[in-house]
Amino acid sequence: MSETVISVENLSKKYVLGKNGTSEGLRHAVQNFVTAPLRWLKPQSNHGEPGKNGSHSAHKKSANDFWALKDVSFELRQGEVLGVIGRNGAGKSTLLKILSRITEQTEGRVEITGRVASLLEVGTGFHPELTGRENIFLNGAILGMSRLEIRQKFDAMVAFAEVERFLDTPVKRYSSGMYVRLAFAVAAHLEPEILIIDEVLAVGDAQFQKKCLGKMQEVSKGGRTVIFVSHNMGTVTSLCSRALWMAQGRVHRTGPVREVINDYLSKGMASDYKTISLKEIARPSFVHDDRLRLENIEWLCNVPLQHGEPAEALITFSTTGPVEGVSVGIGFSTVEGTRLLSYDTDYQTGHRSDFSKAGSYSVKLAIESLPLGPAMYSLDIGCRSGDSHALDYLPAVVQVEVIPGPTTPGSIVRQDAGVRCQSRCTWD
Amino acid sequence: MGNAQTTKLILDPGRAAKNYWLDLFRYRELFLILAWRDVLVRYKQTAAGAAWALLQPLMSILIMTVVFGMLAGLPSPHNTPYAIMVCAAMLPWQFFSNALSLASQSVVSNASLISKIYFPRMIVPVSSIVVSLVDFLVACSILVGLMIWYHFWPTWRMLVLPPLVLLAVVAALGPGLIITALTVRYRDFRMIIPFIIQFGMYVCPVGMSSDFIHDKLIAKLGSVLGEKFFMLYSLNPMVGVIDGFRWAILGNASVFYWPGFILSAILTLVLLWVGIRFFRNTERAFADII
């Protein structure tokens, strides 16, 4: 068994609400400072006893106290990749901040063996006035690389970011894509023993995301110990071996990644992403007919969708007058735009609906077993009248994540867009 | 960063800073690169560029020379050119005031770094002092120019300048750290700094010589009380630095007031100690309160 490299015991972090330093008043601060050497003379209390080793104000109980973390304990062994999941405000970022020494815990103890690098943001410290070349050195140093190390990896970084031609241009003139690529390129060449990452993959275009993911997989397979916070369940499943589910500052559950994520998805997910409003989105110019407008698409099943599991969606639309021969269609494309899977109401049956008056209508799509492999897909949705008259059309309206389901074979757990099916579906 | 393969890091509340100085040493590359960034960025997208490091002190020297030397007709010891006397004080003073104002802004303007990455926070204000030091070195060419213009030849005393520059750095560092830490918590200090700097220009013997102030105090208050007040006046760390500069640059034309210099050097060290302690006490919470 490999050795424990990170051990966290009863970690707690308290914030006092509605009170930043200022309201304590200058007088209090001055007084505090004057008496500081006196406090310092007192013997230090033992570690590991909650309540005793906090600052003096930790003893006072207050309704304004907010525990961002409370009694979090876990251990991580060499080479393990831990995915930290949970809703916003569950304490994930606070945990990472303490582990990367940015902020200090109120109580508890952390032991870390090895060189740590943390990546809480892509491009930390990038300076807009400096050139790409200068920023590589700056950012590298900020992430903890030595100058020698950066020089050795410089060419690889530049090639990875695909910015060769713009190396001597200030990054403020970069497109946001180039900026992010350069930033990630530096981060990707970091080689610490322990890597702490917060949601950094949520950047860049789809193709670059894929490249980043590949790099991350390389890192996680290379025996590096990684702590990874993400809302992207597919990424967590494919990268991590263990998962830590946090809720309200505490560890809700920890265990093998599949088990924890399945549990999380069935109980823990908010319905935030479930309904996608289509009303405000601009239509392509070839949609001239305004008699029918798609309004919402709502998932009636768990999101993210799971490969091999049933999926249900309710599509609502409104008409402003009589429309005949209407069919509704929904399509899944790769994020690069290749259509993989389409469902149409008139497929095989040829059944189209006539609407005689203005009103709101809905149609439900039930997919018996979603054939899409675990990856990100973009969703196209449209309505037509007859064979070719577009009533409304929304290409790539939203990205949909598909994660491995219980029946997904281990061989395709990797992020790999594609249809893997033995599928039937019904519309009603 | 650490080269040792098995560096064990223990995080305990209130004890995180155990090997702080070692950490500071480990992060020396980051320090150098931040200082390099600050120097590089300082005059980016300005038309005059680094000439600003010359223009500002040059204009101030000109004004002081005209107002105090020519209009008010204040004396310059042993008839050294008034401009050189002002220059010898203006250079360290500008260094000090730049360092103070840059340092006070430094942590706040690097907020995104502070809240995203760990490093000993002291690097940030210290690197802004390096920027002021670079400006200072550039501005030293004014002094060289003036000395050539007035055919004023340096003496061996110029060799004392490097340690005096060091003293000026220390004098800026102590108050700089205090003000930096205070600015993180109370942004009020952003408003206070320009005032302190303006005020300090008149409290320090920039536009006139310390001898002149000494003589005035004696004349107004009598020799006993006057000496006492002059001692009090010498407590100001920058008085020691400026008088030292004058002594070194003006050569035999300047007398040296040892008790005042020692006093202000001691106070400088005390301020440094207080500054470091105060900064270290506050920096652990920087990410939370910034």
Boltz contact constraints between the chains, C-beta under 6 A:
constraints:
  - contact:
      token1: [A, 20]
      token2: [B, 289]
      max_distance: 6.0
  - contact:
      token1: [A, 21]
      token2: [B, 185]
      max_distance: 6.0
  - contact:
      token1: [A, 21]
      token2: [B, 289]
      max_distance: 6.0
  - contact:
      token1: [A, 47]
      token2: [B, 12]
      max_distance: 6.0
  - contact:
      token1: [A, 53]
      token2: [B, 13]
      max_distance: 6.0
  - contact:
      token1: [A, 54]
      token2: [B, 13]
      max_distance: 6.0
  - contact:
      token1: [A, 100]
      token2: [B, 118]
      max_distance: 6.0
  - contact:
      token1: [A, 101]
      token2: [B, 118]
      max_distance: 6.0
  - contact:
      token1: [A, 102]
      token2: [B, 118]
      max_distance: 6.0
  - contact:
      token1: [A, 102]
      token2: [B, 287]
      max_distance: 6.0
  - contact:
      token1: [A, 103]
      token2: [B, 287]
      max_distance: 6.0
  - contact:
      token1: [A, 103]
      token2: [B, 288]
      max_distance: 6.0
  - contact:
      token1: [A, 104]
      token2: [B, 13]
      max_distance: 6.0
  - contact:
      token1: [A, 104]
      token2: [B, 16]
      max_distance: 6.0
  - contact:
      token1: [A, 104]
      token2: [B, 284]
      max_distance: 6.0
  - contact:
      token1: [A, 105]
      token2: [B, 13]
      max_distance: 6.0
  - contact:
      token1: [A, 106]
      token2: [B, 13]
      max_distance: 6.0
  - contact:
      token1: [A, 109]
      token2: [B, 12]
      max_distance: 6.0
  - contact:
      token1: [A, 110]
      token2: [B, 11]
      max_distance: 6.0
  - contact:
      token1: [A, 111]
      token2: [B, 10]
      max_distance: 6.0
  - contact:
      token1: [A, 112]
      token2: [B, 9]
      max_distance: 6.0
  - contact:
      token1: [A, 113]
      token2: [B, 8]
      max_distance: 6.0
  - contact:
      token1: [A, 115]
      token2: [B, 2]
      max_distance: 6.0
  - contact:
      token1: [A, 120]
      token2: [B, 116]
      max_distance: 6.0
  - contact:
      token1: [A, 121]
      token2: [B, 116]
      max_distance: 6.0
  - contact:
      token1: [A, 124]
      token2: [B, 116]
      max_distance: 6.0
  - contact:
      token1: [A, 124]
      token2: [B, 117]
      max_distance: 6.0
  - contact:
      token1: [A, 125]
      token2: [B, 113]
      max_distance: 6.0
  - contact:
      token1: [A, 127]
      token2: [B, 37]
      max_distance: 6.0
  - contact:
      token1: [A, 129]
      token2: [B, 41]
      max_distance: 6.0
  - contact:
      token1: [A, 129]
      token2: [B, 44]
      max_distance: 6.0
  - contact:
      token1: [A, 138]
      token2: [B, 33]
      max_distance: 6.0
  - contact:
      token1: [A, 138]
      token2: [B, 37]
      max_distance: 6.0
  - contact:
      token1: [A, 141]
      token2: [B, 29]
      max_distance: 6.0
  - contact:
      token1: [A, 141]
      token2: [B, 30]
      max_distance: 6.0
  - contact:
      token1: [A, 141]
      token2: [B, 33]
      max_distance: 6.0
  - contact:
      token1: [A, 142]
      token2: [B, 117]
      max_distance: 6.0
  - contact:
      token1: [A, 144]
      token2: [B, 1]
      max_distance: 6.0
  - contact:
      token1: [A, 147]
      token2: [B, 29]
      max_distance: 6.0
